[in-house]
Amino acid sequence: MIVAFFVVLGLFSFYRIGVELLPALNTPYVTVSVNYPGANAESIEQQVVKPIEDALSSVSNLKHITSMASYGQARITLELDFSANADYAAIDATKKVNSIRSKLPDDIDDPVVIKRDINATPIMFIAVQSNHSLDDIYTKAENDFQDVLQQADGVSEIELNGGRDKEIAVEIDKDKLVHYDMTLTEVVNALQNENVLMPAGSIYSNDTTTDVRVKAQFMDESELSHIQIPNVKGTKIPLSSVASIRRQDQRVTRYARVNGDDAVVMVVYKNSDANVVSTVDNVNKKIELLRQDNPDYTFTVTNESASYVRNSLNNTLHTLIEGLITTGLVLFFFLRGWRSTAAVMIAIPTSLVSTFFIMYIANFTFNMMSLMGMALCIGILVDDSIVVLENIHRHLMKGEKPKEAALNGRMEIGMAAIAITLCDVVVFMPIAFMTGMVGQYFKQFGLTIVFATLFSLFVSFTLTPMLASRLFRLGLKIPDKPIWHKMDALEKWARDNYTHLLTWTLDNSKKLFIPVLICFFGAVALIPAGLVGSEFMPQTDESGFRISIQLPTNANLDRTDKVTQQLEKYLSSIPEVTYYTSMVGGKNLNESSIQVTLQNRQDRSRTIWQITNTVRQFAAKHILDGDVRVQENQASVSGVSGGFGGGSGNLRLELRGKNNEQLANTSYTVMDMMKNDIAGVRDVSSSYEEGMPEYRLVVDREKLKHYGTSINDLTNTFSNAISGKKAGVLANDIKNDNNDTDIYVRLKGSDGFRISDLEKIPLNAAGHIIYISDVANVKAETGPVTIRRTDKERSITLGGSLLDRPMSEAMKDIQSHLSSTDMSGVSYRFTGQADQMHDTFKDLTMALGLSLILIYMILAILYESVKTPFIRMFSLPLGLIGSLFFLFLTNNSLNLYSLIGILVMDGLVAKNGTLLLDYTLTLMERGMPARQAIIEAGRVRLRPIFMTTLTMVVGMLPTALSMTAGSETRSSMAVVVIGGLLTSTVFTLLIIPIIFLFFENHKFRLPLLRKTNSTNR
């Protein structure tokens, strides 16, 4: 009834546990975005980025501060320690930015603080289409749809791509402006002053209060032509005399298409601490509301991350069930019928279902890590019950009554069962309490196994003996069938041959021990030899990839779009492609990207890497204007995805330096080296772009002083003339669906001006009209497109993707080349996955060391001996032989999952040695000599050792062989465990006896502190 109590609570909890791909990670990133229309990268760096960096550098728990200044925009990202709280950090950052707002330029938009990594990948792409014009669709999306989706819990930001912006364009004729002694500044000021809605107070009577306000807002663009504008001499001139006024679309700076059709694409990002699945579900609910309220618009989700998450979790659950079934088949043959099998197969689900209750209390979710822990648990859970049941089985065969056999069998094996269970607990407990990303990542994995293992011990000591006594109440009856006779004969043959082999091994210990030692060193040597490489995460097939296109910096939008359409045409011919979402221009007119969504993995014959390689080959052959990079989607773990664009990829190298010219030159040298000298690195790109053509104003301060004007007047006039100046809005514009329409003032034809036109822009100088050329020279030069900074230093990031080569090998090659390269004072560091890999491997090595110490201490306490645990510790190196060789044979690498697999394997392989040594010591206490005891223990324990090993191996085979979504991460862990179990089982049965007798037969052996009174067992 106690077990049933926990099972009922577990079933109740099952339906209340959340679902996500990975455990909720605290990945604290905070980004400050500032728009500064018309400003170039260098101006933004000096006037916006540097002051904000100085203010934010005192935020608590700050790890790195990275900044990006590009045309019209600045982004400053704070990377915080994992212990930091992103909510508090965002509030702190907002306060610090507000405190220096007065030091920032007046024309910037208000800074926006969001909780996400600016390099994080989007979780959804939503295409909005309609029969309406693109400017109407964009207006609707910007003012209505975007606000609705932003309300979905977990959403941090929504970017709009494509469409058109509406404006009221006031285009000034430069010659007429001069004729009437006017400048742009007078026009802008007049429009702003005439377009007002201002409260003027209140009037009070005995009974009422009446508000008074001045309403002088423009209702239609036609009203603007009647505005009277005072020139520099005070004469009022109608605006229509110097300008043409019309409603139009702003200059096209972006396109967006889905499968070749025009659309407005909404790109959704989540908060750094939000759940992917729940965020996507919340957005989908909002989309359904939008579909109901806007039947003339279609909303198509062309790409989202939740499907991969759900498929991965379902496949993990399927492998868990498959492992359970295959385990049952193995038990059926070993335990001779359904009764023994039923006892164990009832114990496993009981332990797992009971674990759901503790998971619910601990606020865990069903995710890749907790479900993977359960899949690996099957072998562990079977272990406890098998060890007890097999011993009961042996007592029944001796003729004992069912209840006596159940009690004696459980009591005799009790210490060994407790020992192997506590070994599992102390292996996984350190994982759960590791700090940093790995600790957060594997906390649920480790504790789920701990919970299930403790329940398994409880069940094996209570439910399993009870079931055995009931199921075998009429005694042990094995059906008289040929299959069972063959199994009996096979087991007898195995025992007899093992006895002969063990006897020979003990007589010729050196002949076996030395080859095993050679195998161990050979296996370990696979790592430095590069035959088993290392990386942070195994690459996964997530049924999607992104194409990034970058043309020369002077390329215009139409030129970029032509290349994009060429790739779109090719993508339409790939049968596996379901959607391709193109986004052209935007911030940089020379860049575009295509997000490609493929059929689910089980619905296509080719892997994503085969498909992307064909895309790369097409681009290399047919795209001659610009660079094309292809990057497969990867599960978005912060700091892992690498983002998109220049310098992105899973291999990233950051260069830093004080001198910008030296930094750029060094980046070119290193980039060429990565492209040409490093094998396995592809799609190499740089975050640095040089060569954006620009007209630079060189001011003569003496002439400014002479004419009585200022630099502020000069720069305002110059920038307003080119990029235009926003002079208010047409509020509640009926022609724009009652949304505000911006009013922009600019010189007519300014986007095509040459130097001679720029020099003739009029400027107000103390009541007189002069020209720009009177106080400054205009020079044609080039400037950086984007300036990146890391920790207040200019930086350039070089990125690339890896093809059939572990990251560690590529990093070693790069470091070797850099050591012989003149870096000219430029420093470097690997970022992204490489940085995470270093921290992860260090944390896991510490966890492995701690688990070994704890296992030794637990066994020393249980057996009251320092010798027995020491002998048992040799199981790990024996298991490492198989783990490393299996990684090599299956072409897997040492990564986050395979390292955890080694930790899991350490706990599992210990069981065989514990079972063998426990019974050996029991026989010695009964007076049997050490050699005879170890041989007899081997004979008796051979069957349960083979049963537990085989059930664990067979239980994990579906995970190792799985070819479904998300299987890449699970399979490397299962391969390590299976390989370690196979070699450890074989060698434990032969090597551990040699080591045991060595300590027993030599005078320097450690003192046996174990009590000899057999009544203690």
Buried (B, 14 or more C-beta within 10 A) or exposed (E): EEBEEBBEBBEEBBEEBBBBBBBBBBBBBBBBBBBBBBBBBBBBBEBBBBBBBEBBEEBEBBEEBBBBBBBBBBBBBBBBEBEBBBEBBBEBBBEBBEEBEEEBEEBBEEBBBBBBBBBBBBBBBBBBBBEBEBBBBBBBBBBBBBEBBBEBBBBBBBEBBBBBBBBBBBBBBBEBBBBBBBBBBBBBBBBBEBBEEEEEEEEEEEEEEEEEEEEEBBEEBEBBBEBEBEBBEEEEBEBEBBBEBEBBBBEBBBBBBBBEEBBBBBBBBBBBBBBBBBBBBBBBEBBEEBEEEBEEBEBBBBBBBBBBBBBBBBBBBBBBEBBBEBBBEBBBBBBBBEBBBBBBBBBBEBBBBBBBBBBBEEEBBBBBBBBBBBBBBBBBBBBBBBBBBBBBBBBBEEEBBBBBBBBBBBBBBBBBBBBBBBBBBBBBBBBBEBEBBBBBBBBBBBBBBBBBBBBBBBBBBBBBBBBBBEBBEEEBEBEEEEEBEEBEEEBEEBBEEBBEBBEEBBEEBEEBBEEBEEBBEEBBEBBEEEEBBBBBBBBBBBBBBBBBBBBBBEBEBEBBBEBBBBBBEBBEEBEBBBBBBBBBBBBBBBBBBBBBBBEBBEEBEBBBEEBBBEBBEBBEEEBEBBBBBBBBBBBBBBBBBBBBBBBBBBBBBBBBBEEBEBBBBBBBBBBEBBBEEBEBBBBBBBBBBBEBEBBBBEBEEEBBEEBEBEEEBBBBBBBBBBBBBBBBBBBEBEEBBEBBBBBBBBBBEBEEBEEEBBBBBBBBBEEEBBBBBBBBEBEEEEBBBBBBBBBBEBBBBBBBBBBEBBBBBBBBBBEEBBEEBEBEEBEBEBBBBBBBBBBBBEBBEEBBEBBBEBBBEBBBEBBEBBBBBBBBBBBBBBBBBBBBBBBBEBEBBBBBBBBBBBBBBBBBBBBBBBBBBBBBBBBBBEEBEBBEBBBBBBBBBBBBBBBBBBBBBBBBBBBBEBEBBBBBBBBBBBBBBBBBBBBBBBBBBBBBBBBBBEBBEEEEEEEBEBEEEEEEB
